[in-house]
Amino acid sequence: MSTPETAPAAAKTGLKTTEYFGYALGDTASNLFFQTFGIFLTYFYTDVWGLAPAAIGTMFLVVRFLDAAADPLIGLLADRTQTRWGKFRPYLLWFAIPYGLGGYLLFASPDLGAGGKLMYAYLTYGFMMLTYSLINVPYSSMLGVISPSPQIRTLASSYRFMGAFGGGLLVSVFVRPVVKWLGGGADEAGKVINELRGFQLTMLIFAALSAVMFLVCFATTRERVTVPPGQKHHAWGEVKELLRNYPWIMLLLSAIFSLTFIGLRNGSAIYYFKYVAGYDNQPVLFGQFDRFTVFVSLGMACQMLGSYCLSFFARVADKRVLSYSLTIFTAVCWATFYVIPRDNFALQLAVQALGCFCMGPASALVWAMYADVADYGEWKFGRRSTGLVYSASLFAIKTGTALAGLLLPWVLAKYGYLPNVAQTASSIVGITLTFSLFPAGFAVLKAIALWIYPLSQTRVNEIEKDLTARRAAAS
C-alpha cells in the first residue's frame, strides 16, 4: 500500500488506463449477477420455477433486510484489515470464487416440492447476498482510496459504471438468446423448450466469468490513501460519527430510492413486454433478439454512453446539481410510459434511450460522492472510516432492491396477476404501474435527497486541500 507521501503524486498524474479498466471489471462482474437478478429473477421464480409471487416478495424482503444489517459490520471489518495488498483489495481475492458459486446455486433449481423450493430459495438467496456484501463492500470502498483526488475518483467512478452497465448490456443482450439456445431452442409458439435448463447453464457461464473478472480487478488495482497516522479504531465511535455525517445520510437516502426505482423498472420490464405490449418472443433483430431484448439492451448501452460522458459533465457542472437534474429527467421519461401507446415501439425506444442516458451519469455521480463523504468524515472527525462509509452503498443496494423485490410481486399479486395466462384489465394496470409511475415516483424522491445534500464541489475542493495539508504535516 502506498504511503501518504505518495498519494499527492497519484493525484497529479492520475491512474494508468489498465487500472481504470481493471477497477471497472469489478462492477462488470457484479452486474453479470445483479442485473440478471434485477431483470430475470422474479420472472424465473414465478414463471419458470413456479413459486407464488407473494411468497417471493416476502422472501426478498426478509433476506435483503437481514443481509443489509450485516453490511456495516463488513465495513468495520474491512477498515481493520491489514495485509500487504491493502485493506480492501484482498477481499476480491478471497471471495471471487464463493461469489460465482452463489450466483450459480441461485438458478441451480433442484427438483423439489413447493415447500422445498421456497426453502432452497431462502438459503441460496441468503448465501448469495452475503457473498455479494463480502466482496462488494470492499470493492466499493476501493474508490475512496484509489486516489486522494476527487477528480480522479470521479473519473474512476465513470469507468466503474461503464463496466457496470457493460455487464448489464451483456445480460440484456445475451441472456434470452443464450437461455433459448442452451434450453434446446423454442417450439412453434416461440416458447423455450427447457427454459429451466437454459437458465442453469447460462448462470454457470456467468459464474466463471464473474470470478475471473474479480481476480483481474484485484491484480490490476492499488490503494493509495491511508488512514491518518496514529488513528485508533473504535467501532461505536465510528458508527456515531457516521450517523452525525449529514452528507452521508442524504446519500444513503438517495441511493435507497435509486435502487428501488431501478429494481422496479428492471424487474417489471419482462412482464410489460410479455403481457402488456405483447412483444414476447417476436424476433426483430437478426432473427435472434426479440423486442424486449432490444429495448433493455438499448437502455444499458445508453447508460454506458451517459457514464462515458460523465467526465465532460463533471467539468462543467457541480456533481450535486448535475445528479439531481439528470434524475428528474429520468423520472419524467419513466412516467411517460404510463401514456405511451403499447404498440408504438419506436417511441418506447426513444424515451428509453433518453431516460437511460440521463440515469447513467446520475448513478455514477452518487457513488463518486461517497468518496467525498469519506473525506468529509476524516476532515470533520479526524478519523477515516472508508469501509464503513462505503458499506452504506451496499446497505442502500440491499434496502432499495428489497423494497423493489417486495413491491413488484406484491403489486402483481394485488392486481390479480397469474403467470403464463392472458392477463385481466386489472393485472395489466398493475404491471404498467410498476413499469412507469412507481419507478418515476422513487426517482423524484432520489432527486429531492440529492437537492438537500450539502456538499458542493467548491466545498469538496476546500476539504481536499485541507486534508492534503494535514497529511503532509503528519508525514
Buried (B, 14 or more C-beta within 10 A) or exposed (E): BBEBEBBBEBBEEBBEEEBBBBBBBBBBBBBBBBBBBBBBBBBBBBBBBEBBBEBBBBBBBBBBBBBBEBBBBBBBBBBEBEEEBBBBBBBBBBBBBBBBBBBBBBBEBEEEEEEEBBEBBBEBBBBBBBBBBBBBBBBBBBBBBBBBBBBBBBBBBBBBBBBBBBBBBBBBBBBBBBBBBBBEEBEEEEEBEBBBBBBBBBBBBBBEBBBBBBBBBBEBBBBBBBBBEEBEEEBEEBBEBBEEBBBBBBBBBBBBBBBBBBBBBBBBBBBBBBBBBEBBBEBBEEEBBBBBBBBBBBBBBBBBBBBBBBBEBBEEBBBBEBBBBBBBBBBBBBBBBBEBEBEEBEEBBBBBBBBBBBBBBBBBBBBBBBBBBBBBBBBBBEBBBBBBBBBBBBBBBBBBBBBBBBBBBBBBBBBBBEBEEEBEEEBBBBBBBBBBBBBBBBBBBBBBBBBBBEBEBEBBEEBBEEBBEBBEEEE
